[in-house]
Amino acid sequence: MGRYMEAIKTYKSSLKISVRLFREGHERVGMIHSCLGEAYRHQRKLEKAEKDYAKAIQIFSNTAGCDGLMATALLNMGDIYRAKGMTEQAMKHWIESLRLSRVAGSKEGIASGLTTIAKALRAEGRLDEALGNLKEALLIAQSLPYGEKSMTTTVVLQNLGHIYSKQGKIDEALRVQYKALRYIKRARGDKHRDVAVTLCDIGRLYMKKGENERQREARHTNYQEALDMLEKGERMHRALDDDHPGVQTVHGTACINIAICREQLGDREKA
């Protein structure tokens, strides 16, 4: 979390200078408040993040030509409300963010908005609606300058994998997750936390295949694949020593799933 503390110090210094050079309601000041909100959000300091995002939204709403910036701030504010359990308020912000992204013609903003709303719909069990959003988001993301190399495309693919998994379409889920893994490695290298998280996601999908498989040999093969993927992801988590709360949760779950796989494979001593 140290890098976020340093970022916050820098943003605060920049904020003082910008207010002095321009004015309190200037677009640049709003952008810095957005950056501060993002840094606080990563630190899980939700009240501080909400306060800065609110200032940014107020400034952008009173400044012409800021639809794209406003859309991003609204999207992130929605994430704050979701983290606080205010799901209805979160959805209102995400929907407005998507509308403004369409007005601004921001393809990346549209894809991000559709994906965020799809995740909320998935949580509510509205899988067909979520899938429709993600398919639209994928088409838009692939039309971006970096296309399939963009992390926007990767995030959409990962969420498609979660939907297919929920629908019981495990082979389809594996197909898109493996594609996402290739894109992450290409964009961020082999030793990034997103690689570790995706390896664990793939491992869980093989576990599901194993659970559903009646034939003993095929069941064993799937659990072995799951174990291999989960162990790779778990080793990478330990090597990265990442204190991000989401990563720690994935790491903990991976350890539990490794034990389950070993037990299914008959390796009870290691489990």
C-alpha positions, -999 to 999 in steps of 0.1 A, spaced: 0 0 0 31 22 2 29 33 -34 -6 46 -28 5 67 1 32 83 -20 7 89 -48 -17 106 -23 11 130 -12 19 139 -48 -17 144 -57 -23 167 -26 7 188 -36 -5 190 -71 -40 200 -59 -27 230 -39 -7 242 -69 -36 238 -93 -61 256 -71 -36 285 -68 -29 286 -105 -64 281 -118 -95 280 -95 -113 256 -72 -138 246 -99 -113 241 -128 -113 208 -148 -77 201 -138 -87 203 -101 -115 179 -107 -91 154 -124 -68 155 -93 -98 149 -70 -106 118 -92 -70 106 -88 -72 111 -51 -104 92 -49 -89 63 -69 -59 61 -45 -81 62 -14 -103 35 -30 -73 12 -34 -65 18 3 -101 8 12 -106 44 27 -141 46 13 -152 77 31 -122 97 18 -126 83 -17 -163 92 -18 -155 128 -7 -130 133 -35 -151 116 -61 -180 138 -51 -159 170 -55 -147 157 -90 -183 150 -101 -195 184 -89 -167 202 -109 -172 181 -140 -210 186 -139 -204 224 -140 -177 223 -168 -185 219 -205 -169 191 -224 -162 169 -194 -187 141 -202 -159 115 -204 -143 125 -172 -177 127 -155 -185 92 -167 -152 78 -152 -158 95 -119 -194 82 -117 -183 47 -125 -158 47 -97 -182 64 -73 -206 35 -81 -178 11 -70 -176 29 -37 -213 26 -31 -211 -11 -40 -183 -16 -15 -205 1 11 -235 -22 3 -255 5 -14 -263 -15 -45 -292 6 -58 -272 38 -55 -243 21 -72 -264 9 -102 -278 45 -107 -242 58 -109 -231 31 -133 -261 36 -156 -255 73 -158 -218 67 -164 -226 44 -193 -250 70 -207 -224 98 -206 -197 75 -221 -221 70 -250 -226 107 -253 -188 113 -252 -182 85 -277 -157 69 -254 -155 33 -265 -134 23 -235 -158 40 -212 -188 22 -228 -170 -12 -225 -161 -6 -189 -196 6 -180 -212 -24 -197 -188 -48 -179 -194 -32 -145 -231 -34 -148 -228 -70 -161 -210 -80 -129 -238 -65 -108 -264 -83 -129 -245 -116 -125 -245 -112 -87 -283 -108 -89 -286 -140 -110 -297 -121 -142 -272 -141 -163 -288 -135 -197 -288 -98 -193 -252 -98 -180 -242 -120 -210 -258 -95 -234 -239 -66 -219 -206 -85 -220 -210 -96 -256 -216 -59 -266 -186 -49 -244 -164 -74 -261 -172 -62 -296 -165 -26 -285 -133 -35 -267 -119 -54 -297 -125 -23 -318 -102 -2 -296 -67 8 -310 -50 -21 -291 -79 -44 -297 -73 -79 -283 -41 -66 -266 -60 -42 -244 -67 -50 -207 -103 -38 -214 -108 -69 -236 -91 -91 -210 -115 -80 -183 -145 -86 -205 -132 -121 -213 -127 -129 -176 -162 -119 -168 -176 -139 -197 -158 -169 -182 -176 -163 -149 -210 -161 -166 -204 -193 -186 -193 -210 -154 -225 -200 -137 -244 -213 -167 -226 -247 -164 -208 -241 -198 -174 -251 -184 -156 -258 -217 -167 -224 -230 -156 -207 -197 -122 -224 -200 -118 -212 -236 -123 -176 -227 -102 -177 -195 -73 -193 -214 -76 -165 -240 -77 -139 -211 -45 -155 -196 -27 -152 -229 -36 -115 -232 -26 -107 -196 8 -123 -201 13 -104 -234 2 -71 -218 17 -74 -183 43 -102 -184 43 -137 -168 48 -125 -132 18 -102 -126 -9 -107 -99 -36 -109 -127 -18 -139 -141 -19 -156 -107 -56 -148 -102 -65 -161 -137 -46 -193 -131 -67 -199 -100 -99 -191 -119 -89 -218 -145 -81 -242 -117 -116 -237 -102 -131 -245 -136 -112 -278 -138 -125 -286 -103 -160 -280 -116 -153 -303 -145 -140 -329 -121 -171 -326 -99 -194 -332 -128 -174 -361 -144 -187 -396 -137 -159 -415 -154 -131 -421 -129 -102 -415 -153 -116 -383 -167 -125 -371 -132 -89 -377 -121 -75 -359 -151 -96 -328 -144 -86 -327 -107 -50 -330 -117 -53 -301 -142 -70 -281 -114 -42 -289 -90 -15 -279 -114 -32 -246 -122 -39 -238 -85 -4 -246 -74 11 -223 -101 -12 -195 -90 -5 -200 -53 33 -201 -58 30 -169 -78 9 -152 -51 36 -161 -25 64 -148 -47 46 -115 -54 38 -110 -17 10 -87 -28 -10 -72 1 -40 -62 -20 -72 -74 -2 -87 -90 -33 -55 -109 -41 -52 -122 -5 -88 -135 -7 -79 -154 -40 -48 -167 -24 -66 -181 6 -93 -197 -16 -66 -213 -38 -50 -229 -7 -83 -244 3 -90 -257 -33 -55 -272 -35 -63 -293 -4 -96 -304 -19 -79 -314 -52 -52 -334 -33 -79 -352 -13 -98 -360 -45 -66 -374 -60 -60 -395 -30 -30 -375 -17 -44 -370 18 -11 -366 36 -2 -334 16 -38 -322 19 
